[in-house]
Amino acid sequence: MASSELSTAAVVLLGVIALGSLAQALFLLVLGRELLTIGRRLDAFQSRLVRDLQPLIADVTRATRNLADASELTEQQARRIDGLVTAAVGRLVQMERVVEEVLVPPASRVAGWMSALRSLRMVVDFYRGLRGSSR
């Protein structure tokens, strides 16, 4: 009798283990199905995201290209302006030399003559003043 009770207890335990295994298998099947559904949703989300971001990426790429072109044009303009300023400064230096070499010496002579004429006039005025007061 002990062996039949033992065999009944063993059958019951085996049945419980089989039922647990069956429940686990069903759980794994449901989990696998849900994971497949989530995977499809993620693929769809990824596709939508790529599709929605394509125009933004194109706009950013175009803006970056335009910014690079503008930067290049700005650099060219800055070089041109630098060349013009350098040329203008060179011409101003040449003009300064011309003024110093050509205009300043005659102007200083003219200024010397004018100063001498003023001095002569002051002497004449002084002399006239002396003559006028002695009369």
C-alpha positions as CSV (number, residue, x, y, z in Angstrom):
1,M,0.0,0.0,0.0
2,A,2.8,2.3,0.7
3,S,4.1,1.8,-2.8
4,S,0.7,2.7,-4.4
5,E,0.4,5.8,-2.2
6,L,3.8,6.8,-3.2
7,S,3.0,6.2,-6.8
8,T,-0.1,8.3,-6.5
9,A,1.9,11.1,-4.8
10,A,4.5,10.9,-7.5
11,V,1.8,11.0,-10.2
12,V,0.2,14.1,-8.5
13,L,3.6,15.8,-8.3
14,L,4.4,14.9,-11.9
15,G,1.0,16.3,-12.9
16,V,1.7,19.5,-11.0
17,I,5.1,19.8,-12.7
18,A,3.5,19.1,-16.1
19,L,0.8,21.7,-15.4
20,G,3.5,24.2,-14.3
21,S,5.5,23.4,-17.5
22,L,2.4,23.9,-19.6
23,A,1.6,27.2,-17.9
24,Q,5.2,28.3,-18.4
25,A,5.0,27.3,-22.1
26,L,1.8,29.2,-22.6
27,F,3.4,32.2,-20.8
28,L,6.4,32.0,-23.1
29,L,4.2,31.8,-26.2
30,V,2.2,34.9,-25.1
31,L,5.4,36.7,-24.2
32,G,6.9,35.8,-27.7
33,R,3.8,37.1,-29.4
34,E,3.8,40.3,-27.5
35,L,7.5,40.8,-28.2
36,L,6.9,40.3,-32.0
37,T,4.1,42.9,-31.8
38,I,6.4,45.3,-29.9
39,G,9.1,44.6,-32.6
40,R,6.7,45.5,-35.4
41,R,5.6,48.6,-33.6
42,L,9.2,49.7,-33.1
43,D,9.9,49.0,-36.8
44,A,6.9,51.2,-37.8
45,F,8.0,53.9,-35.3
46,Q,11.5,53.8,-36.7
47,S,10.1,54.1,-40.3
48,R,7.9,57.0,-39.3
49,L,10.8,58.7,-37.5
50,V,13.1,58.4,-40.5
51,R,10.4,59.6,-42.8
52,D,9.6,62.6,-40.6
53,L,13.2,63.5,-40.0
54,Q,14.3,63.4,-43.7
55,P,13.0,66.9,-44.5
56,L,14.6,68.3,-41.3
57,I,17.9,66.6,-42.2
58,A,17.6,68.0,-45.7
59,D,16.9,71.5,-44.4
60,V,19.8,71.4,-42.0
61,T,22.1,70.1,-44.7
62,R,21.0,72.9,-47.1
63,A,21.4,75.5,-44.3
64,T,24.8,74.2,-43.5
65,R,25.8,74.3,-47.2
66,N,24.4,77.9,-47.5
67,L,26.3,78.9,-44.3
68,A,29.5,77.5,-45.8
69,D,28.9,79.4,-49.0
70,A,28.2,82.6,-47.1
71,S,31.3,82.1,-45.0
72,E,33.4,81.7,-48.1
73,L,31.9,84.8,-49.7
74,T,32.5,86.7,-46.5
75,E,36.1,85.6,-46.5
76,Q,36.6,86.7,-50.1
77,Q,35.1,90.1,-49.4
78,A,37.3,90.5,-46.3
79,R,40.3,89.7,-48.5
80,R,39.2,92.2,-51.1
81,I,38.6,94.9,-48.5
82,D,42.0,94.2,-47.0
83,G,43.6,94.6,-50.4
84,L,41.7,97.9,-51.0
85,V,42.7,99.2,-47.5
86,T,46.3,98.2,-48.1
87,A,46.4,99.9,-51.5
88,A,44.7,103.0,-50.1
89,V,47.2,103.2,-47.2
90,G,50.0,102.8,-49.7
91,R,48.7,105.7,-51.8
92,L,48.2,107.9,-48.7
93,V,51.9,107.2,-47.7
94,Q,52.9,108.1,-51.3
95,M,50.9,111.3,-51.1
96,E,52.4,112.2,-47.8
97,R,55.9,111.8,-49.2
98,V,54.9,113.9,-52.2
99,V,53.5,116.6,-49.9
100,E,56.6,116.5,-47.8
101,E,59.1,116.5,-50.7
102,V,57.2,118.8,-53.2
103,L,54.8,121.1,-51.3
104,V,56.4,121.6,-47.9
105,P,59.7,123.2,-49.0
106,P,58.0,125.8,-51.3
107,A,55.3,126.4,-48.7
108,S,57.9,126.9,-46.0
109,R,59.8,129.4,-48.2
110,V,56.5,131.2,-48.9
111,A,55.8,131.3,-45.2
112,G,59.3,132.6,-44.6
113,W,58.7,135.4,-47.2
114,M,55.3,136.2,-45.7
115,S,56.9,136.4,-42.3
116,A,59.7,138.7,-43.6
117,L,57.1,140.9,-45.3
118,R,55.1,141.1,-42.1
119,S,58.2,142.1,-40.2
120,L,59.0,144.7,-42.9
121,R,55.5,146.1,-42.7
122,M,55.7,146.3,-38.9
123,V,59.0,148.2,-39.2
124,V,57.4,150.5,-41.8
125,D,54.3,151.0,-39.6
126,F,56.5,151.7,-36.6
127,Y,58.6,154.2,-38.6
128,R,55.4,155.9,-39.8
129,G,54.1,155.9,-36.3
130,L,57.3,157.6,-35.1
131,R,57.2,160.2,-37.9
132,G,53.5,160.9,-37.3
133,S,54.0,161.5,-33.6
134,S,57.0,163.8,-34.1
135,R,55.1,166.2,-36.4
